[in-house]
Amino acid sequence: MSSDQAPAAAGVAPRTVRHNAAASRFEVTEDGHLCVLDYVLSGGIAAFTHTGVPAPVGGRGIAADLVRAGLDTARTQGWRVQAVCSYVAAYMQRHPEYQDLLAAD
């Protein structure tokens, strides 16, 4: 499985998250709605600033898929992470396997 795909639930095809480096975001389109995880990269630190999932497609785990893809990319690229977005911060609290990516304050 590539780092651009989230694990699939039983019987569900994996959701493909695209890294749009030119726009500094991770994105997925779900039922015609663009969902994003925005970041700012500076000096090897990716500040994840905003997770946006429109209400009509909320509650499907899309934000988690976006954050997982962003953190996995940070790991492969050697970036440290600043969790500016509250959702990213909460996700990292729930998933200690990503704690080592946190940038020192």
C-alpha positions as CSV (number, residue, x, y, z in Angstrom):
1,M,0.0,0.0,0.0
2,S,1.4,3.4,-0.9
3,S,1.6,6.3,1.5
4,D,-1.1,8.0,-0.6
5,Q,-3.8,5.5,0.4
6,A,-5.6,5.1,3.7
7,P,-6.3,1.6,5.0
8,A,-9.6,0.3,3.8
9,A,-12.4,-0.9,6.0
10,A,-13.6,-4.4,5.2
11,G,-15.3,-4.3,1.8
12,V,-14.5,-0.7,1.2
13,A,-12.0,0.5,-1.5
14,P,-9.2,2.6,-0.1
15,R,-9.5,6.4,-0.4
16,T,-6.7,7.9,-2.5
17,V,-5.3,11.1,-0.9
18,R,-3.3,13.2,-3.3
19,H,-0.3,15.4,-2.2
20,N,-0.7,18.6,-4.1
21,A,2.7,20.1,-3.3
22,A,2.1,23.1,-5.6
23,A,-0.8,24.1,-3.4
24,S,0.8,22.9,-0.1
25,R,-2.0,20.6,0.7
26,F,-3.2,17.0,0.8
27,E,-6.6,16.5,-0.9
28,V,-9.3,14.1,-1.7
29,T,-12.5,14.6,-3.6
30,E,-15.4,12.7,-2.0
31,D,-18.8,12.7,-3.8
32,G,-17.8,15.9,-5.6
33,H,-16.6,17.7,-2.5
34,L,-12.9,18.8,-2.2
35,C,-11.5,17.9,1.3
36,V,-8.1,19.3,2.3
37,L,-5.3,19.3,4.8
38,D,-3.3,22.6,4.3
39,Y,0.3,23.0,5.4
40,V,3.1,25.5,5.3
41,L,6.6,24.1,4.8
42,S,9.6,26.1,6.1
43,G,13.0,25.0,7.1
44,G,12.0,21.3,7.1
45,I,9.0,21.9,9.4
46,A,5.5,21.3,8.1
47,A,3.0,23.3,10.0
48,F,-0.4,21.6,9.4
49,T,-2.7,24.6,9.6
50,H,-6.2,23.5,8.5
51,T,-8.2,20.4,7.9
52,G,-11.4,21.0,5.8
53,V,-14.1,18.5,5.2
54,P,-17.4,19.8,3.9
55,A,-20.4,18.9,6.1
56,P,-22.2,16.8,3.4
57,V,-19.2,14.3,3.5
58,G,-18.3,14.6,7.2
59,G,-18.2,11.7,9.5
60,R,-16.6,9.3,7.0
61,G,-13.1,9.4,8.3
62,I,-11.8,11.7,5.6
63,A,-10.0,14.1,7.9
64,A,-8.2,11.1,9.5
65,D,-7.2,9.8,6.1
66,L,-5.8,13.3,5.1
67,V,-3.9,13.7,8.4
68,R,-2.5,10.1,8.1
69,A,-1.3,10.8,4.6
70,G,0.2,14.1,5.6
71,L,2.1,12.6,8.6
72,D,3.3,9.6,6.5
73,T,4.6,12.0,3.9
74,A,6.3,14.1,6.6
75,R,8.0,11.0,7.8
76,T,9.3,9.9,4.4
77,Q,10.4,13.5,3.5
78,G,12.2,13.9,6.9
79,W,10.0,16.9,7.9
80,R,9.2,17.7,11.5
81,V,5.6,18.6,12.2
82,Q,3.8,21.5,13.9
83,A,0.2,20.6,14.7
84,V,-1.3,24.1,14.3
85,C,-4.7,22.7,13.4
86,S,-6.6,21.3,16.4
87,Y,-7.7,18.2,14.5
88,V,-4.1,17.4,13.7
89,A,-3.1,17.9,17.3
90,A,-5.9,15.6,18.5
91,Y,-5.1,13.0,15.9
92,M,-1.4,12.9,17.0
93,Q,-2.5,12.6,20.6
94,R,-4.6,9.5,19.7
95,H,-1.8,8.0,17.5
96,P,1.5,8.0,19.5
97,E,3.3,6.4,16.6
98,Y,3.5,9.9,15.1
99,Q,4.8,11.7,18.3
100,D,8.4,11.5,17.1
101,L,7.5,13.8,14.2
102,L,6.6,16.8,16.5
103,A,8.9,19.7,16.1
104,A,10.5,21.0,19.3
105,D,8.9,24.2,20.5
